[in-house]
Amino acid sequence: MIQFNQPTCGNLELASGLEWLETNGLGGFASSTILGLNTRRYHGLLVAATKPPVGRLVLLSKLEETVRIDGKPYEISANRYPDVVHPQGFRFLKGFRLDPFPVFTYQVGGVEIEKSVFMIQGENSVVVQYELNSAAGTKSSPAPTVELLVRPLTAFRDYHGTTHENGALNPFVRGIPALASIAPYEGLPTLYMANNAEELRVTGEWYRNFQYEAERERGLDFQEDLFNPLLLRFRLTNGMPATVIASTQTRDITRVAEYRDKEITRRRALSAVSPLPDDFARTLTAAADQYIVGRGYLKTVIAGYHWFSDWGRDTMISLPGLTLITGRYEIARNILREFARAVNQGMLPNRFPDDGESPEYNTVDATLWFFEAARAYLAYSGDLEFVRSELYSVFTDIISWHVRGTRYGIKVDASGLLTSGEPGVQLTWMDAKVGDWVVTPRRGKPVEIQALWYNALRIMEDLARAFGDEGSEKRYRTMAGLAQWSFNRLFWYDKGGYLYDVVNGEPDASIRPNQIFAVSLPYTMLPHDRAIQVVKTVQQHLLTPFGLRSLAPSDPQYRGSYGGDQRSRDGAYHQGTVWAWLLGPFLTAYIKVNGKSPAACDQASEWLSRMHEHLSHAGLSHISEIFEGDAPHRPVGCIAQAWSVAEVLRAYLEDVHGIRPTSSARSVAGGRRTKTSSESPRKVDR
């Protein structure tokens, strides 16, 4: 359990950087800081996914709360306005904990009040409860009268933007006091406010000039006005919580205990499927669930909170860590099926846009990660029939498109390697672009694309053999052999003892982390001595406690800090910034080249120790997207990133603790088999 006491909660600067996140399985969420002080335009108590998992709108930004004890008011909220934080309710905040969802404990006027927040799974609904913990009286000193005044502050806008006072808003409150509703703008959802308040009073007031410090630092619009349609007054007594359910549908306030118990049971079940009983594995296993969301009747993966939608690359990389090592094979199959249906001209979608438009096909690596995700699925599940009936023909078509050529110059050339790229586009995971400026274009033959291409060919060779497709088996084996020969001839930088990052005329000798995939993937083209040198180079120049730098500090293009406006941030995104997800493949490669020895596993475990600590910083119980390249490696970017959680969890279980699929399965995937075996951690598959 993650928790903080009064010294932390009372420290405005420290506590405003600690953020909690609740999700609903649809792409919607609730999130803020442990103070309840919103520092981002993405913070809100109800950020609804109106076109799951996208179409996200901030409907309810927050609740302004005042406690009255025997008539004396105490404001327990906190907001940042120009030059002032008001009110300063964090001074009454005695503690905060995730138990399992956010719980705030306030000590005010001799009374203790606990506030909790959770979302109802599968709905755009958030439940906020306030419970009186201690207000008992005696004959000589009667219990005080405790009232709670709650003012909902609404935004009703796209979560990428801000709203400002305007005359188009419809201020009317409809319904009955126990189930009030507001619909301030035509075409946007109705917000229902179920409650057990003693009194509902219509207000219709604008609160102006909220400031979001995180957005100001990012050079974005950081000021907003919010609308307060009504006030709820509760009488707080022991055993009778005050409850508000904000939802896009009508909710029954009398069922709140049922909603709460169901969510607690669901959380406990998530922790129970962790292959290891330690806190690190359990926390990451529970966190993994928050990225798995619905897209229609199928499943997909939110790449990161707060602002990413579902991306093909991120989904395929994340799939093993989010679903397979925890035995959630049905979800994995569902995701693979959804993306297989979206393949077009031999390419997997890079992104499903937030506004529901057609998918974007502008990636060279997402499609190749699709093969590896399917291989891992088969290794764990043994579900050869699914791969045969729903994936194999798709994979065959993908290979054919890559051989004859598809979008953006993606094509196998005479060397048997995969070339790609056109001016003005960014196709690899290093995809930052500002206007017409592609920061790291990497046109030609990027190193990780060749590693993924070879891995895909070997997977297809295995599948063709399993399905009795002898002609294709021989063809894929021949293609893989040519790719391996060409790769070692073209990519090895003998003087440096590592792999070029891109080969395109003059090879790019920048020391980047992309070469680690030539070692970490199940099928590698490198002889062992070269693999060892690659790992040593990456360790020496790129390894940090929170992942791998995207460029060596010795490079003239290195950027060790990440901040400023979008151009400045994107310019540093892949020029030295640390990426947490890369820690996974690095640990896999390190343990592999060291023969899976106990000493190598112990070293990997030690490297992960700082990541254990990180779970209590930034996005609580999650792993951030990126960190600054320079020490102390400040967490930046998204507070919760799918592939960061997935790859750290996967490497921690599969490589550090040796919890891998057993050898009894009907698998064709590189010696990895089905069913996770956790009976003998640190002793399996060594």
C-alpha positions as CSV (number, residue, x, y, z in Angstrom):
1,M,0.0,0.0,0.0
2,I,1.3,3.4,-1.0
3,Q,0.7,6.1,1.7
4,F,1.9,9.5,2.8
5,N,1.7,11.2,6.2
6,Q,1.1,14.8,7.2
7,P,4.7,16.1,6.6
8,T,4.5,15.1,2.9
9,C,0.8,16.1,2.5
10,G,1.6,19.5,4.0
11,N,4.5,20.1,1.6
12,L,2.8,21.9,-1.3
13,E,5.7,21.6,-3.7
14,L,6.4,17.9,-3.0
15,A,2.8,16.8,-2.7
16,S,1.6,18.6,-5.9
17,G,4.0,16.3,-7.8
18,L,2.4,13.1,-6.5
19,E,-0.5,12.1,-8.7
20,W,-3.1,9.4,-8.4
21,L,-5.0,7.7,-11.3
22,E,-8.3,5.8,-11.4
23,T,-9.5,4.2,-14.6
24,N,-12.8,2.7,-15.8
25,G,-11.8,0.2,-18.5
26,L,-13.2,2.4,-21.3
27,G,-10.4,4.9,-21.6
28,G,-11.9,7.3,-19.1
29,F,-10.3,8.2,-15.8
30,A,-10.2,10.3,-12.7
31,S,-7.0,11.8,-11.6
32,S,-5.4,14.6,-9.6
33,T,-2.7,15.2,-7.0
34,I,-2.8,13.8,-3.5
35,L,-3.8,17.3,-2.4
36,G,-6.8,17.5,-4.8
37,L,-5.1,20.5,-6.4
38,N,-5.3,20.1,-10.1
39,T,-2.0,20.8,-11.8
40,R,-2.9,19.6,-15.3
41,R,-5.7,20.3,-17.8
42,Y,-6.1,16.5,-17.8
43,H,-6.9,16.3,-14.1
44,G,-10.5,15.8,-13.3
45,L,-12.9,13.6,-11.3
46,L,-14.7,12.5,-14.3
47,V,-12.9,12.4,-17.6
48,A,-15.4,10.4,-19.7
49,A,-14.5,8.3,-22.8
50,T,-17.6,9.1,-25.0
51,K,-16.4,7.0,-27.9
52,P,-14.4,4.3,-26.0
53,P,-11.5,4.4,-25.7
54,V,-11.4,7.9,-27.1
55,G,-13.6,11.0,-27.3
56,R,-12.5,11.9,-23.8
57,L,-14.1,14.9,-22.2
58,V,-13.5,16.5,-18.8
59,L,-17.0,16.8,-17.5
60,L,-16.4,17.2,-13.7
61,S,-13.1,18.9,-12.9
62,K,-13.3,18.7,-9.1
63,L,-15.4,19.2,-6.0
64,E,-15.0,22.3,-3.9
65,E,-15.4,21.2,-0.3
66,T,-16.2,23.1,3.0
67,V,-16.6,21.4,6.3
68,R,-18.7,23.2,8.9
69,I,-18.2,22.2,12.5
70,D,-20.8,23.7,14.8
71,G,-21.3,26.4,12.1
72,K,-17.6,27.2,11.8
73,P,-16.3,26.7,8.2
74,Y,-13.1,25.0,7.2
75,E,-12.2,24.8,3.5
76,I,-10.4,21.5,2.7
77,S,-10.0,22.1,-1.1
78,A,-6.9,23.6,-2.8
79,N,-6.6,25.5,-6.0
80,R,-3.9,27.5,-7.7
81,Y,-4.8,31.0,-8.9
82,P,-2.5,33.8,-10.1
83,D,0.1,34.3,-7.4
84,V,-1.8,32.4,-4.7
85,V,-3.0,28.9,-3.6
86,H,-6.5,29.2,-2.2
87,P,-7.9,27.7,-0.2
88,Q,-5.1,25.7,1.5
89,G,-7.0,22.7,2.5
90,F,-3.9,20.6,2.4
91,R,-3.0,22.0,5.8
92,F,-5.8,19.8,7.2
93,L,-4.7,16.8,5.2
94,K,-3.4,14.3,7.7
95,G,-2.7,11.5,5.3
96,F,-3.2,9.9,1.9
97,R,-3.2,6.3,0.8
98,L,-4.1,4.0,-2.0
99,D,-6.2,1.4,-0.2
100,P,-6.8,0.2,-2.9
101,F,-8.1,3.4,-4.4
102,P,-7.4,7.0,-3.2
103,V,-8.3,7.8,0.4
104,F,-7.7,11.3,1.9
105,T,-7.8,11.7,5.7
106,Y,-8.5,15.2,6.9
107,Q,-8.1,16.3,10.6
108,V,-10.1,19.5,11.0
109,G,-11.6,21.1,14.1
110,G,-11.1,18.0,16.2
111,V,-12.9,15.9,13.7
112,E,-11.4,13.3,11.3
113,I,-13.0,12.8,7.9
114,E,-12.0,10.3,5.2
115,K,-12.7,10.9,1.6
116,S,-12.4,8.1,-1.0
117,V,-12.6,8.1,-4.8
118,F,-13.2,5.2,-7.2
119,M,-14.6,4.6,-10.6
120,I,-17.2,2.0,-11.6
121,Q,-15.7,-0.4,-14.2
122,G,-17.3,-0.3,-17.6
123,E,-19.0,3.1,-16.9
124,N,-18.2,6.7,-17.1
125,S,-19.0,7.0,-13.4
126,V,-17.0,8.2,-10.4
127,V,-18.0,7.7,-6.8
128,V,-16.8,10.2,-4.1
129,Q,-17.6,9.4,-0.4
130,Y,-16.9,11.3,2.8
131,E,-17.0,9.4,6.1
132,L,-16.8,10.8,9.6
133,N,-14.3,8.8,11.6
134,S,-14.4,10.4,15.0
135,A,-17.0,12.8,16.3
136,A,-18.4,10.9,19.3
137,G,-19.6,13.0,22.2
138,T,-20.1,12.5,25.9
139,K,-22.7,13.8,28.4
140,S,-20.5,16.7,29.4
141,S,-19.2,17.3,25.8
142,P,-21.8,16.5,23.1
143,A,-20.6,15.6,19.6
144,P,-20.3,18.6,17.3
145,T,-22.6,19.1,14.4
146,V,-20.7,18.4,11.2
147,E,-21.9,19.5,7.8
148,L,-20.2,19.2,4.4
149,L,-20.8,21.6,1.6
150,V,-19.8,20.4,-1.9
151,R,-19.7,22.5,-5.0
152,P,-19.2,20.6,-8.2
153,L,-17.0,22.5,-10.7
154,T,-17.7,21.4,-14.3
155,A,-15.7,21.9,-17.5
156,F,-17.5,20.0,-20.3
157,R,-14.6,20.2,-22.8
158,D,-12.1,18.1,-24.7
159,Y,-9.4,16.9,-22.3
160,H,-6.7,18.4,-24.5
161,G,-8.1,21.9,-24.0
162,T,-9.4,24.4,-21.4
163,T,-12.7,26.2,-21.0
164,H,-13.5,29.8,-20.3
165,E,-16.6,31.7,-19.1
166,N,-19.0,32.0,-22.0
167,G,-22.6,32.8,-22.7
168,A,-23.4,29.6,-24.6
169,L,-23.6,27.6,-21.4
170,N,-27.1,26.4,-20.3
171,P,-27.0,26.7,-16.5
172,F,-30.3,24.9,-15.7
173,V,-30.3,22.0,-13.2
174,R,-32.8,19.3,-13.9
175,G,-34.2,16.3,-12.0
176,I,-34.8,15.8,-8.4
177,P,-32.4,16.7,-5.5
178,A,-31.2,13.1,-5.1
179,L,-30.5,12.8,-8.9
180,A,-29.8,16.2,-10.4
181,S,-28.5,16.6,-13.9
182,I,-26.9,19.2,-16.0
183,A,-26.5,19.5,-19.8
184,P,-24.7,22.8,-20.4
185,Y,-23.9,22.4,-24.1
186,E,-25.8,20.8,-26.9
187,G,-24.2,17.7,-28.3
188,L,-22.3,16.9,-25.1
189,P,-23.3,14.3,-22.6
190,T,-25.6,14.9,-19.7
191,L,-23.9,14.8,-16.3
192,Y,-25.9,13.1,-13.6
193,M,-25.2,13.8,-9.9
194,A,-26.7,11.1,-7.7
195,N,-26.3,12.0,-4.0
196,N,-27.7,11.6,-0.5
197,A,-27.5,15.3,0.5
198,E,-30.0,16.9,2.8
199,E,-30.2,20.0,0.6
200,L,-29.5,20.8,-3.1
201,R,-29.3,24.5,-4.0
202,V,-28.9,25.8,-7.5
203,T,-26.0,28.3,-7.8
204,G,-24.9,29.0,-11.4
205,E,-21.6,30.6,-10.7
206,W,-18.3,30.8,-12.6
207,Y,-15.0,30.2,-10.8
208,R,-12.3,32.0,-12.7
209,N,-8.6,31.8,-13.4
210,F,-7.6,28.4,-12.2
211,Q,-4.0,27.8,-13.2
212,Y,-2.4,24.4,-14.0
213,E,1.3,24.6,-13.3
214,A,2.3,21.4,-15.3
215,E,0.7,22.9,-18.4
216,R,2.5,26.3,-17.8
217,E,5.8,24.4,-17.6
218,R,5.0,22.7,-20.9
219,G,4.3,26.0,-22.7
220,L,0.6,25.2,-23.2
221,D,-2.6,27.0,-22.2
222,F,-2.7,26.7,-18.4
223,Q,-5.6,28.9,-17.3
224,E,-9.2,27.9,-17.1
225,D,-12.6,29.0,-15.8
226,L,-15.0,26.4,-14.3
227,F,-18.8,26.4,-13.8
228,N,-20.5,25.6,-10.5
229,P,-24.2,24.6,-11.2
230,L,-25.2,23.6,-7.7
231,L,-24.3,23.2,-4.1
232,L,-24.9,20.0,-2.0
233,R,-25.2,20.1,1.8
234,F,-24.7,17.0,3.8
235,R,-25.0,16.2,7.5
236,L,-22.1,14.0,8.4
237,T,-22.7,11.5,11.2
238,N,-20.9,8.3,12.2
239,G,-21.8,5.4,10.0
240,M,-23.6,7.6,7.4
241,P,-21.2,8.6,4.6
242,A,-21.9,11.5,2.3
243,T,-21.9,10.3,-1.2
244,V,-21.8,11.8,-4.7
245,I,-21.9,9.7,-7.9
246,A,-21.1,11.7,-11.0
247,S,-21.9,9.8,-14.2
248,T,-23.1,10.0,-17.8
249,Q,-26.0,7.8,-16.8
250,T,-28.4,7.6,-13.9
251,R,-27.0,5.8,-10.9
252,D,-28.8,4.5,-7.8
253,I,-27.3,6.1,-4.7
254,T,-28.6,3.2,-2.5
255,R,-26.3,0.8,-4.4
256,V,-23.1,2.6,-3.5
257,A,-22.0,-0.1,-1.0
258,E,-22.5,-2.7,-3.8
259,Y,-20.4,-0.6,-6.2
260,R,-17.6,-0.2,-3.6
261,D,-17.5,-3.8,-2.6
262,K,-17.5,-5.0,-6.2
263,E,-14.5,-2.7,-7.0
264,I,-12.6,-3.8,-3.9
265,T,-13.2,-7.5,-4.9
266,R,-12.0,-6.8,-8.4
267,R,-8.8,-5.1,-7.2
268,R,-8.0,-8.0,-4.9
269,A,-8.5,-10.5,-7.7
270,L,-6.0,-8.5,-9.9
271,S,-3.4,-8.7,-7.2
272,A,-4.0,-12.4,-6.7
273,V,-3.0,-13.3,-10.2
274,S,0.5,-11.9,-9.7
275,P,3.0,-14.7,-10.4
276,L,5.1,-13.4,-7.5
277,P,3.7,-12.4,-4.1
278,D,6.0,-9.5,-3.5
279,D,4.8,-5.9,-3.5
280,F,6.6,-4.9,-6.7
281,A,5.0,-7.6,-8.8
282,R,1.6,-7.2,-7.3
283,T,1.6,-3.4,-7.7
284,L,2.7,-3.6,-11.4
285,T,0.2,-6.4,-12.0
286,A,-2.6,-4.3,-10.7
287,A,-1.3,-1.3,-12.6
288,A,-1.2,-3.3,-15.9
289,D,-5.0,-3.7,-15.8
290,Q,-5.6,0.0,-16.1
291,Y,-4.2,0.1,-19.6
292,I,-6.5,-2.6,-21.0
293,V,-9.7,-1.0,-22.3
294,G,-12.6,-1.7,-24.6
295,R,-12.8,-0.7,-28.2
296,G,-16.3,-1.8,-29.2
297,Y,-16.6,-5.5,-28.3
298,L,-12.9,-6.1,-28.4
299,K,-9.9,-4.9,-26.3
300,T,-7.1,-2.6,-26.9
301,V,-4.3,-0.8,-24.9
302,I,-4.2,2.8,-23.8
303,A,-0.6,3.8,-24.4
304,G,-0.4,6.2,-21.5
305,Y,-2.2,8.4,-19.1
306,H,-3.2,11.1,-19.3
307,W,-3.1,12.0,-23.0
308,F,-2.4,9.0,-25.2
309,S,-4.9,6.8,-27.0
310,D,-4.3,3.3,-28.3
311,W,-1.2,3.0,-30.5
312,G,-0.3,-0.2,-32.5
313,R,3.4,-0.1,-31.6
314,D,2.8,0.4,-27.8
315,T,0.1,-2.2,-27.8
316,M,2.2,-4.9,-29.3
317,I,5.2,-4.2,-27.2
318,S,3.1,-4.0,-24.0
319,L,0.9,-7.1,-24.7
320,P,3.2,-9.8,-23.1
321,G,3.7,-7.8,-19.9
322,L,0.1,-6.6,-19.6
323,T,-1.7,-9.9,-20.3
324,L,0.4,-13.0,-20.8
325,I,2.6,-13.2,-17.7
326,T,-0.6,-12.8,-15.6
327,G,-2.5,-15.5,-17.5
328,R,-5.0,-13.2,-19.2
329,Y,-4.9,-15.0,-22.5
330,E,-8.4,-14.2,-23.6
331,I,-7.6,-10.5,-23.5
332,A,-4.4,-11.0,-25.4
333,R,-6.2,-13.0,-28.1
334,N,-8.9,-10.3,-28.2
335,I,-6.3,-7.6,-28.8
336,L,-4.5,-9.5,-31.4
337,R,-7.7,-10.2,-33.2
338,E,-8.7,-6.5,-33.2
339,F,-5.4,-5.4,-34.7
340,A,-5.4,-8.2,-37.2
341,R,-8.6,-6.9,-38.6
342,A,-7.1,-3.4,-38.9
343,V,-4.1,-4.5,-41.0
344,N,-4.0,-2.6,-44.3
345,Q,-1.5,-3.0,-47.2
346,G,0.6,-5.1,-44.9
347,M,0.8,-2.5,-42.1
348,L,-0.6,-2.3,-38.6
349,P,-2.2,1.0,-37.5
350,N,0.2,3.2,-35.7
351,R,-2.6,5.1,-34.0
352,F,-6.4,5.2,-33.6
353,P,-7.0,9.0,-33.5
354,D,-8.7,10.5,-30.5
355,D,-11.5,11.9,-32.6
356,G,-12.5,8.6,-34.1
357,E,-11.2,9.2,-37.6
358,S,-9.6,6.5,-39.7
359,P,-6.5,4.7,-38.3
360,E,-3.1,6.1,-39.2
361,Y,-0.6,3.8,-40.9
362,N,2.7,5.6,-40.5
363,T,4.9,3.1,-38.7
364,V,7.5,0.6,-39.8
365,D,8.0,-1.2,-36.5
366,A,4.5,-1.7,-35.1
367,T,3.7,-4.4,-37.7
368,L,6.9,-6.3,-36.9
369,W,6.2,-6.1,-33.1
370,F,2.8,-7.8,-34.0
371,F,4.8,-10.9,-34.9
372,E,6.6,-10.9,-31.6
373,A,3.4,-10.4,-29.6
374,A,1.8,-13.3,-31.4
375,R,4.9,-15.5,-30.7
376,A,4.7,-14.6,-27.1
377,Y,1.0,-15.3,-27.0
378,L,1.6,-18.7,-28.6
379,A,4.4,-19.5,-26.2
380,Y,2.2,-18.8,-23.2
381,S,-1.2,-20.1,-24.4
382,G,-0.3,-22.9,-26.8
383,D,-3.2,-21.7,-28.8
384,L,-1.9,-22.8,-32.2
385,E,-5.4,-23.0,-33.7
386,F,-6.0,-19.3,-33.2
387,V,-2.7,-18.4,-34.8
388,R,-3.5,-20.7,-37.7
389,S,-7.1,-19.6,-38.3
390,E,-6.8,-15.8,-37.6
391,L,-3.2,-14.7,-37.8
392,Y,-1.2,-16.8,-40.2
393,S,-2.8,-15.6,-43.4
394,V,-2.5,-12.0,-42.2
395,F,1.2,-12.5,-41.4
396,T,1.8,-14.1,-44.8
397,D,0.2,-11.1,-46.5
398,I,2.3,-8.7,-44.4
399,I,5.5,-10.4,-45.5
400,S,4.4,-10.3,-49.1
401,W,3.6,-6.5,-48.9
402,H,7.0,-5.9,-47.3
403,V,8.8,-7.8,-50.0
404,R,7.1,-6.0,-52.9
405,G,6.8,-2.7,-51.1
406,T,4.2,-0.7,-49.2
407,R,3.7,2.8,-47.9
408,Y,6.5,5.2,-47.1
409,G,9.2,3.3,-49.0
410,I,9.0,0.2,-46.7
411,K,10.5,-2.6,-48.8
412,V,13.0,-5.4,-48.7
413,D,16.0,-4.5,-50.8
414,A,18.6,-6.7,-52.4
415,S,20.4,-7.2,-49.1
416,G,17.4,-9.0,-47.6
417,L,17.1,-6.2,-45.1
418,L,14.2,-3.8,-44.7
419,T,14.5,-0.2,-45.9
420,S,12.0,2.5,-45.1
421,G,11.4,6.2,-45.0
422,E,10.5,9.3,-47.0
423,P,11.3,13.0,-46.4
424,G,9.0,14.5,-43.7
425,V,7.8,11.3,-42.0
426,Q,9.0,9.5,-38.9
427,L,8.3,5.7,-39.0
428,T,10.2,4.3,-36.0
429,W,9.5,4.6,-32.3
430,M,11.8,7.7,-32.3
431,D,8.9,9.6,-33.9
432,A,9.1,13.2,-32.6
433,K,8.1,15.8,-35.2
434,V,7.5,19.5,-34.8
435,G,5.8,21.1,-37.8
436,D,8.0,19.9,-40.7
437,W,11.0,19.1,-38.5
438,V,11.5,15.4,-38.1
439,V,13.9,15.3,-35.1
440,T,15.3,11.8,-35.7
441,P,14.2,10.8,-39.3
442,R,16.3,7.6,-39.4
443,R,15.5,6.9,-43.0
444,G,17.1,3.9,-44.6
445,K,17.8,0.8,-42.5
446,P,17.3,1.4,-38.7
447,V,19.0,-1.3,-36.6
448,E,16.0,-2.4,-34.6
449,I,13.9,-2.7,-37.7
450,Q,16.4,-5.3,-39.0
451,A,16.3,-7.1,-35.7
452,L,12.5,-7.2,-35.7
453,W,12.4,-8.2,-39.4
454,Y,14.7,-11.1,-38.8
455,N,12.8,-12.1,-35.7
456,A,9.5,-12.1,-37.8
457,L,11.0,-14.2,-40.5
458,R,12.2,-16.8,-38.0
459,I,8.7,-16.8,-36.4
460,M,7.1,-17.4,-39.8
461,E,9.6,-20.2,-40.5
462,D,8.5,-21.9,-37.2
463,L,4.8,-21.3,-38.0
464,A,5.1,-22.6,-41.5
465,R,6.8,-25.8,-40.2
466,A,4.0,-26.2,-37.6
467,F,1.3,-25.9,-40.3
468,G,3.0,-28.1,-42.8
469,D,3.7,-25.3,-45.2
470,E,7.0,-26.6,-46.4
471,G,7.5,-24.3,-49.3
472,S,7.0,-21.2,-47.1
473,E,9.2,-22.7,-44.4
474,K,12.1,-23.0,-46.8
475,R,11.5,-19.5,-48.2
476,Y,11.4,-17.8,-44.8
477,R,14.6,-19.7,-43.7
478,T,16.4,-18.5,-46.9
479,M,15.2,-14.9,-46.4
480,A,16.3,-15.0,-42.7
481,G,19.7,-16.4,-43.7
482,L,20.3,-13.6,-46.2
483,A,19.2,-10.9,-43.7
484,Q,21.6,-12.3,-41.1
485,W,24.6,-12.3,-43.4
486,S,23.9,-8.8,-44.6
487,F,23.2,-7.4,-41.2
488,N,26.5,-8.6,-39.8
489,R,28.3,-7.3,-42.8
490,L,26.7,-3.8,-42.8
491,F,25.9,-3.0,-39.2
492,W,28.9,-4.0,-37.2
493,Y,31.0,-0.9,-36.3
494,D,34.2,-2.7,-35.6
495,K,36.1,0.4,-34.3
496,G,33.5,1.1,-31.7
497,G,32.5,-2.5,-30.9
498,Y,28.8,-1.9,-31.3
499,L,26.1,-1.6,-34.0
500,Y,25.4,1.3,-36.2
501,D,22.0,2.9,-35.5
502,V,21.1,3.5,-39.2
503,V,22.7,2.3,-42.4
504,N,21.8,4.6,-45.3
505,G,24.9,5.6,-47.3
506,E,27.2,6.8,-44.6
507,P,26.3,4.7,-41.5
508,D,25.1,6.5,-38.3
509,A,27.5,5.6,-35.5
510,S,25.4,7.4,-32.8
511,I,25.3,5.3,-29.7
512,R,21.6,4.7,-29.2
513,P,19.6,2.0,-27.4
514,N,18.0,0.6,-30.6
515,Q,20.8,-1.9,-31.0
516,I,19.8,-3.7,-27.8
517,F,16.9,-5.4,-29.7
518,A,19.5,-7.3,-31.8
519,V,20.3,-9.1,-28.6
520,S,17.1,-9.1,-26.6
521,L,14.6,-10.5,-29.2
522,P,14.2,-14.3,-29.1
523,Y,15.9,-14.7,-32.5
524,T,19.2,-12.8,-32.9
525,M,21.5,-12.4,-35.8
526,L,24.6,-11.6,-33.7
527,P,27.3,-14.1,-32.7
528,H,27.7,-14.2,-28.9
529,D,30.9,-12.1,-28.7
530,R,29.3,-9.3,-30.6
531,A,26.1,-9.5,-28.5
532,I,28.3,-9.1,-25.3
533,Q,29.9,-6.0,-26.7
534,V,26.6,-4.5,-27.6
535,V,25.3,-5.0,-24.1
536,K,28.5,-3.5,-22.6
537,T,28.3,-0.5,-24.8
538,V,24.6,0.2,-23.9
539,Q,25.4,-0.4,-20.2
540,Q,28.3,2.0,-20.3
541,H,26.8,4.9,-22.2
542,L,23.0,4.6,-21.8
543,L,22.0,2.8,-18.7
544,T,20.4,4.8,-15.8
545,P,18.4,3.7,-12.8
546,F,15.1,4.3,-14.7
547,G,15.8,3.0,-18.2
548,L,18.1,3.7,-21.2
549,R,19.0,7.1,-22.5
550,S,18.0,7.6,-26.1
551,L,21.4,9.0,-27.0
552,A,24.8,8.8,-25.3
553,P,25.8,11.9,-23.3
554,S,29.1,12.1,-25.3
555,D,27.1,12.9,-28.5
556,P,27.0,16.6,-29.5
557,Q,23.3,16.2,-30.1
558,Y,22.6,15.0,-26.5
559,R,19.9,16.8,-24.5
560,G,20.1,16.0,-20.8
561,S,17.0,18.1,-19.7
562,Y,13.4,17.9,-20.9
563,G,11.2,20.9,-20.6
564,G,10.0,24.1,-22.1
565,D,7.6,24.5,-25.0
566,Q,6.6,21.7,-27.3
567,R,9.5,22.3,-29.8
568,S,12.0,22.2,-26.9
569,R,10.5,19.1,-25.4
570,D,10.2,17.2,-28.7
571,G,13.7,18.2,-29.6
572,A,14.9,16.3,-26.5
573,Y,12.4,13.5,-26.6
574,H,14.8,11.0,-28.3
575,Q,18.1,12.9,-28.0
576,G,19.1,11.8,-24.5
577,T,15.8,11.5,-22.6
578,V,15.6,8.2,-20.6
579,W,12.9,5.8,-21.6
580,A,11.7,3.4,-18.9
581,W,10.3,0.7,-21.3
582,L,13.8,0.1,-22.6
583,L,14.9,-1.2,-19.3
584,G,13.0,-4.4,-20.1
585,P,14.9,-5.4,-23.2
586,F,18.2,-4.3,-21.7
587,L,17.7,-6.6,-18.7
588,T,16.6,-9.4,-21.0
589,A,19.8,-9.0,-23.1
590,Y,22.1,-8.6,-20.1
591,I,20.8,-11.8,-18.5
592,K,20.9,-13.6,-21.8
593,V,24.5,-12.8,-22.7
594,N,25.6,-13.7,-19.1
595,G,24.1,-17.2,-19.4
596,K,21.2,-16.5,-17.1
597,S,23.5,-16.8,-14.2
598,P,22.4,-16.1,-10.6
599,A,25.0,-13.2,-10.5
600,A,23.5,-11.6,-13.6
601,C,20.0,-11.9,-12.1
602,D,21.1,-10.4,-8.9
603,Q,22.6,-7.5,-10.7
604,A,19.4,-7.0,-12.7
605,S,17.4,-7.0,-9.5
606,E,19.7,-4.4,-8.0
607,W,19.2,-2.2,-11.1
608,L,15.5,-2.4,-10.6
609,S,15.6,-1.2,-7.0
610,R,15.2,2.5,-7.9
611,M,12.2,1.6,-10.0
612,H,10.6,0.1,-6.8
613,E,11.0,3.5,-5.2
614,H,9.6,5.3,-8.3
615,L,6.2,3.6,-7.7
616,S,5.8,6.1,-4.8
617,H,6.7,9.1,-7.0
618,A,5.0,10.9,-9.9
619,G,2.2,8.6,-11.0
620,L,1.6,6.6,-7.9
621,S,1.8,2.8,-8.4
622,H,2.7,3.4,-12.1
623,I,5.9,3.9,-14.1
624,S,6.4,7.2,-15.9
625,E,6.9,7.4,-19.7
626,I,10.3,9.2,-19.6
627,F,12.9,10.7,-17.3
628,E,15.5,13.4,-17.9
629,G,18.8,12.1,-19.2
630,D,20.8,14.0,-16.6
631,A,20.8,13.0,-12.9
632,P,18.7,12.9,-10.8
633,H,16.6,11.8,-13.8
634,R,13.4,13.8,-13.0
635,P,10.3,11.9,-14.2
636,V,8.6,13.8,-17.1
637,G,6.1,13.0,-19.8
638,C,3.1,10.8,-19.0
639,I,2.8,9.8,-15.4
640,A,1.7,6.3,-16.3
641,Q,2.9,4.5,-19.5
642,A,1.7,1.1,-20.6
643,W,5.0,-0.2,-22.1
644,S,7.0,1.1,-19.1
645,V,4.9,-1.0,-16.7
646,A,4.6,-3.9,-19.1
647,E,8.3,-4.3,-20.0
648,V,9.6,-3.8,-16.5
649,L,7.1,-6.3,-15.2
650,R,7.9,-8.8,-18.0
651,A,11.6,-8.6,-17.5
652,Y,11.3,-8.8,-13.7
653,L,9.3,-12.0,-13.9
654,E,10.7,-13.7,-17.0
655,D,14.3,-12.8,-16.8
656,V,15.2,-11.8,-13.2
657,H,13.0,-14.5,-11.6
658,G,13.0,-17.0,-14.5
659,I,9.2,-17.3,-14.5
660,R,8.6,-18.4,-18.1
661,P,6.3,-20.6,-20.0
662,T,6.9,-24.3,-19.3
663,S,8.3,-26.7,-22.0
664,S,5.2,-28.9,-22.1
665,A,3.2,-26.7,-24.4
666,R,2.4,-27.1,-28.1
667,S,4.5,-24.0,-29.1
668,V,6.7,-23.3,-32.0
669,A,8.1,-20.0,-30.6
670,G,11.7,-20.0,-29.9
671,G,11.7,-22.5,-27.1
672,R,9.2,-20.6,-25.1
673,R,6.2,-22.6,-24.2
674,T,2.8,-22.3,-22.4
675,K,1.6,-21.8,-18.9
676,T,3.5,-19.6,-16.5
677,S,5.3,-21.5,-13.8
678,S,5.8,-19.6,-10.6
679,E,6.4,-22.5,-8.2
680,S,10.2,-22.0,-8.3
681,P,11.1,-18.4,-8.9
682,R,14.7,-17.7,-9.7
683,K,15.2,-21.4,-10.7
684,V,13.3,-21.8,-13.9
685,D,14.8,-21.9,-17.3
686,R,18.4,-21.2,-16.2
